[in-house]
């Protein structure tokens, strides 16, 4: 049991760390509500950047800005959600120090739960509800709640990643999975098929002998690829890393990663994420001989 738990903890930490770059797209909504045309141009510049280091260095300014706005409107659901997105994305993609990352993820989780409580009907205390009651609430949500459900699930997943040494945190993956599954049911194309990227991750955390369902995971990854017309390169990286390595399929692993390296990073709303994907793809190719 201890061996299984350790393996599960490592897989949760590694895969959700990479999946957290999906939340970089949250930068658009964060700045998009501030000052009209300037904000729209700024959000576009962030998502279209091919320089992750520049975005990393500039992100703290937005953290301070959003905190200052919240100081004047602490119960503003939209600001809380936007702050949670930015804190989670920044911590997951750019903060290497575990304690600092955990603090940022905890703040993001608290904010997104508060935002959800304020913005959706009967949505308070979701973390502590009986799971059956929680699941019933999730199933009662409709298309109008998709963005809120996706943000809640994504940010909650980031918090689990930051606390992957704690089995009680890992146990909350069932709630995250329920949220993301509902998004996939209601609006499959939301966030370039991001729900299916997460579902693919969840099903490839463990090999079949330990309860994983990697073939179903592969189907989810392929659905995400199809929705983005293969422009979202992080999906191929995750498919190679989570499925290819789990199933020791070197041919698939190398083919997917070489396709990522050969593909242009530039794509509407995906350039920054694709640049990060290329960096990760090269790391996986470099370590392939040692793994297989």
C-alpha positions in Angstrom: 0.0 0.0 0.0 2.8 2.4 0.9 4.5 1.7 -2.5 1.3 2.4 -4.4 0.7 5.6 -2.4 4.3 6.8 -3.2 3.9 6.1 -6.9 0.5 7.8 -7.0 1.9 10.9 -5.2 4.8 11.2 -7.6 2.5 10.8 -10.7 0.0 13.4 -9.3 2.8 15.8 -8.6 4.5 15.4 -12.0 1.5 15.3 -14.3 -0.5 18.1 -12.7 2.5 20.3 -12.6 2.7 20.2 -16.3 -1.1 20.4 -16.8 -1.1 23.6 -14.7 0.3 25.5 -17.7 -3.2 25.2 -19.1 -4.2 27.9 -16.6 -1.8 30.4 -18.2 -4.7 31.1 -20.4 -6.4 32.5 -17.4 -4.3 35.6 -17.7 -6.7 36.7 -20.4 -9.6 37.0 -18.1 -7.6 38.5 -15.4 -6.5 41.5 -17.3 -9.5 41.5 -19.6 -11.9 43.1 -17.0 -9.6 45.9 -16.0 -9.3 48.8 -18.4 -10.9 48.1 -21.8 -8.8 48.2 -24.9 -5.5 48.3 -23.0 -6.4 45.2 -21.0 -7.5 43.3 -24.2 -4.2 44.1 -25.9 -2.3 43.2 -22.8 -4.0 39.8 -22.4 -3.3 39.1 -26.1 0.4 40.0 -25.6 0.6 37.5 -22.7 -1.0 34.6 -24.5 0.9 35.3 -27.8 4.3 35.6 -26.1 7.0 33.1 -27.0 9.1 34.2 -24.0 8.0 32.4 -20.8 10.8 34.0 -18.8 9.4 37.4 -19.5 5.9 36.4 -18.5 7.3 34.8 -15.3 9.2 37.9 -14.4 6.2 40.2 -15.1 3.5 38.0 -13.4 4.2 39.3 -9.8 3.1 42.8 -10.9 -0.3 41.4 -11.7 -0.4 39.5 -8.4 0.1 42.8 -6.6 -2.4 44.6 -8.8 -5.1 42.1 -8.3 -4.5 42.1 -4.5 -4.9 45.8 -4.5 -8.2 45.6 -6.4 -9.4 42.9 -4.0 -8.5 45.0 -1.0 -11.3 47.4 -2.0 -13.8 44.7 -3.1 -13.1 41.6 -1.0 -16.4 39.9 -2.0 -16.2 40.6 -5.7 -16.6 37.1 -7.2 -15.1 38.0 -10.6 -11.9 39.5 -9.0 -11.6 36.5 -6.7 -11.8 34.1 -9.6 -9.3 36.2 -11.6 -6.9 36.4 -8.7 -7.2 32.6 -8.1 -6.4 31.9 -11.8 -3.3 34.1 -11.8 -1.9 32.8 -8.5 -2.5 29.2 -9.5 -1.0 29.6 -13.0 2.0 31.5 -11.7 2.7 29.0 -8.9 2.2 25.9 -11.1 4.3 27.1 -14.1 7.0 29.3 -12.6 7.5 28.8 -8.8 10.1 26.1 -8.1 10.3 26.5 -4.3 7.7 24.0 -2.9 6.7 25.9 0.2 6.1 29.2 -1.7 4.2 27.3 -4.4 2.0 25.6 -1.8 1.2 28.9 -0.2 0.2 30.5 -3.5 -1.9 27.4 -4.4 -3.6 27.5 -1.1 -4.5 31.1 -1.6 -5.8 30.4 -5.1 -7.9 27.5 -3.8 -9.4 29.6 -1.0 -10.2 32.4 -3.5 -11.8 30.2 -6.1 -14.0 28.4 -3.6 -15.1 31.8 -2.2 -15.8 33.0 -5.7 -17.8 29.9 -6.6 -19.8 30.3 -3.4 -20.6 33.9 -4.3 -21.4 33.3 -8.0 -23.2 30.0 -8.3 -26.4 28.8 -6.5 -26.0 26.6 -3.5 -22.2 26.5 -4.0 -20.8 27.2 -0.5 -18.7 24.7 1.5 -18.2 22.5 -1.5 -14.9 21.1 -0.1 -16.5 19.7 3.0 -19.8 18.3 1.7 -20.5 14.6 1.6 -19.2 13.4 -1.8 -22.6 12.2 -3.0 -24.1 15.6 -2.2 -21.2 17.2 -3.9 -21.7 15.1 -7.0 -25.4 15.9 -7.1 -24.5 19.6 -7.0 -22.1 19.2 -9.9 -24.6 17.3 -12.0 -27.2 20.0 -11.4 -25.0 22.6 -13.1 -25.7 23.7 -16.7 -23.9 25.4 -19.6 -23.9 28.8 -17.8 -21.6 27.3 -15.1 -19.0 25.8 -17.4 -16.3 28.5 -17.0 -16.7 28.5 -13.2 -16.6 24.7 -13.0 -13.5 24.5 -15.2 -11.7 27.2 -13.2 -12.6 25.6 -9.9 -11.5 22.2 -11.0 -8.2 23.4 -12.6 -7.2 25.5 -9.5 -8.2 22.7 -7.2 -6.0 20.4 -9.2 -3.1 22.8 -8.8 -3.6 22.8 -5.1 -3.5 19.0 -5.0 -0.3 19.0 -7.0 1.3 21.3 -4.5 0.2 19.0 -1.6 0.9 15.7 -3.3 2.7 14.3 -0.2 -0.6 14.5 1.7 -2.9 11.6 1.0 -5.9 13.6 2.2 -5.2 16.1 -0.6 -4.9 13.4 -3.2 -8.2 12.0 -2.0 -9.8 15.2 -3.3 -9.0 14.3 -6.9 -12.4 12.6 -7.1 -14.0 16.0 -6.6 -11.8 17.6 -9.2 -12.5 14.8 -11.7 -16.3 15.2 -11.2 -16.0 18.9 -12.0 -13.9 18.4 -15.1 -16.1 15.5 -16.3 -19.1 17.8 -16.1 -17.4 20.5 -18.2 -16.5 17.8 -20.8 -20.2 16.8 -20.9 -21.6 20.3 -21.1 -19.1 22.1 -23.4 -16.4 19.7 -24.8 -14.7 22.5 -26.7 -14.2 24.8 -23.7 -10.6 26.0 -23.3 -9.5 24.2 -26.5 -10.7 20.9 -25.0 -8.8 21.4 -21.8 -11.2 19.2 -19.9 -10.1 16.2 -21.9 -6.5 17.0 -21.2 -7.2 16.8 -17.5 -9.3 13.6 -17.9 -6.5 12.0 -19.8 -4.1 12.9 -17.0 -6.5 11.4 -14.4 -6.8 8.1 -16.2 -3.0 7.7 -16.7 -1.9 8.3 -13.2 -1.4 4.6 -12.6 -0.8 1.5 -14.8 -3.7 -0.9 -15.4 -2.5 -3.4 -12.8 -2.9 -0.7 -10.1 -6.3 0.6 -11.3 -5.3 3.0 -14.0 -7.2 3.2 -17.3 -4.5 4.3 -19.8 -6.5 3.4 -22.9 -9.3 5.6 -21.9 -6.8 8.2 -21.0 -5.4 8.0 -24.5 -8.9 8.5 -25.9 -9.3 11.7 -23.8 -5.9 13.1 -25.0 -6.8 12.4 -28.6 -10.2 14.1 -28.2 -8.3 17.2 -26.8 -6.0 17.1 -29.8 -8.9 16.9 -32.2 -10.7 19.8 -30.6 -7.7 22.0 -30.9 -6.9 20.8 -34.4 -3.6 19.6 -33.0 -2.5 23.2 -32.3 -2.4 22.7 -28.6 1.1 21.1 -28.3 0.9 20.5 -24.6 -1.6 17.7 -25.3 0.9 15.8 -27.4 3.5 16.2 -24.7 1.1 14.9 -22.0 0.1 12.0 -24.2 3.8 11.1 -24.7 4.7 11.5 -21.1 1.6 10.1 -19.4 0.6 7.3 -21.8 3.7 6.7 -23.9 6.0 6.3 -20.9 3.4 4.5 -18.8 2.9 1.9 -21.5 6.6 1.8 -22.6 5.6 2.8 -26.1 8.9 4.4 -27.3 7.7 4.7 -30.9 4.6 6.7 -29.9 6.6 8.7 -27.3 9.3 9.8 -29.7 6.9 10.4 -32.6 4.7 12.7 -30.7 7.6 14.7 -29.1 9.3 15.1 -32.5 6.1 16.4 -33.9 5.9 18.9 -31.1 9.5 20.0 -31.8 8.8 20.4 -35.6 5.5 22.2 -35.2 5.2 26.0 -35.0 4.7 27.4 -31.5 2.6 30.3 -32.8 -1.1 29.7 -32.6 -4.0 32.1 -31.5 -4.2 32.0 -27.7 -1.7 29.1 -27.5 1.8 30.5 -28.3 2.9 30.8 -24.7 1.7 27.3 -23.8 3.2 25.9 -26.9 6.6 27.4 -26.1 6.5 25.8 -22.7 5.4 22.5 -24.4 8.4 22.6 -26.7 10.7 23.0 -23.7 9.2 20.0 -22.0 9.2 17.9 -25.1 13.0 18.4 -25.5 13.5 17.4 -21.8 11.6 14.2 -22.4 13.5 13.4 -25.6 16.8 14.0 -23.8 15.8 11.6 -21.0 14.2 8.9 -23.2 17.2 6.6 -23.4 17.5 6.5 -19.7 13.7 5.8 -19.3 13.1 3.1 -22.0 
